[in-house]
Amino acid sequence: MASLPEVTVRDLAGSGVHFGHKISRWNAKMAPYIYGVHQENRIHIIDLRKTLPLLQVAMKALHDVASEGGRILFVGTKFQALDIIANEAVRCGQYYVNHRWLGGMLTNWGTISSSINTLSQYEKILNDENSILTKKELGNIEKKRQKLDKALGGIREMGAIPDILFIIDTNKEHIAVKEAKKLGIPIVAVLDTNSDPDDITYPVPGNDDSRKSIELYCRLAADFILAGIESNLARSGVKVGNIKGDEFIQEKEDGIVQTKRGHRKVYKEDEKEVVTNEDESR
């Protein structure tokens, strides 16, 4: 059993998780999670004594999905979160949307899958050394490829709808929340004082604007997911000696098997098939 990462109220305070929005922008449904008002700045202060246990429950939910081999989708399209969302999702071998959420990304997965196939076709054309297309035609295809990759690059290997969402800022990602609710997909989400906690399975009251706060949430999410993956591999008879960079280094009795995240790699161990993820593109 992999040990779970630890987090304290001091960690939350050090990352500015307790700073909410101006009191004029609050959502009354967040009142149970508000400690008071900062008199000088007139902003709400979030009660970290309530945030901490909710955060631990939310992170454990991500861990449990990962331990069962489930898919986890990181969602955060605000400027402060773009690179953090992508980096931490990749670090734990999961998926992400960090630019505009396309309507139907969950509820119309068939169309999204078709667009992902189109993206792959564009790449095949562009990589064809024997292509007879003109430079202008290839340039137009490259523009289309870039547009699709920006929107779908983080989910192109997902294969199906996710088992759980991890969202930064539910106000900005309200379409994602609506689609997940319609499909019954659980949601872990950071909720600032102007957010609506309704329909959020695992709410985490906290600052959703500060880059430092977002880094903390995403790092914890990735760490808990990695712990879940380690538990999953351990149950399959694989010992995870180390997780380094973009690679899982898995120890076996007869040596070390080194794989990358994403692609599925199957090998035999004790007459059982062990399936791991390997992705040379990440």
Disulfide bonds with the S-S distance in Angstrom:
none
